[in-house]
């Protein structure tokens, strides 16, 4: 025990992020979303707010959720962030999370409004 708390000995389930690295990935996401929901997390690797939002999301995410989950590095792929905004009709924000179903964004949130619990409810 450490400071009166039992150490968690069970392995943590990690998110198996799929990376968005080209425009074709966005078209693929659109196609996949007709069979199951897709979650997109747009992350700025130099922003402390984005890092905190991502960390909170990862800690709370249920790995058993029935969704494919994608990560976009905004600093490397600013052009793809703009393409996501245009394709799914959302205003670009960072950090930002979108849920895509049937080829459309059915939910989006940004900054500290990003919540794994909220996303899991709408899936």
Number of C-alpha atoms within 10 A of each C-alpha: 7 6 6 6 7 8 9 8 6 6 6 9 12 11 15 11 14 13 14 22 14 12 14 11 15 20 14 12 23 21 16 18 21 14 12 15 24 24 23 24 28 28 23 21 16 10 11 11 16 22 16 14 22 25 12 15 20 16 13 12 18 15 14 8 12 12 19 18 19 21 18 25 18 20 13 12 17 14 13 21 25 15 15 22 16 12 15 17 11 14 12 15 16 17 27 24 27 24 24 26 22 16 20 16 22 14 16 19 18 18 17 15 13 21 19 18 12 12 19 14 7 10 17
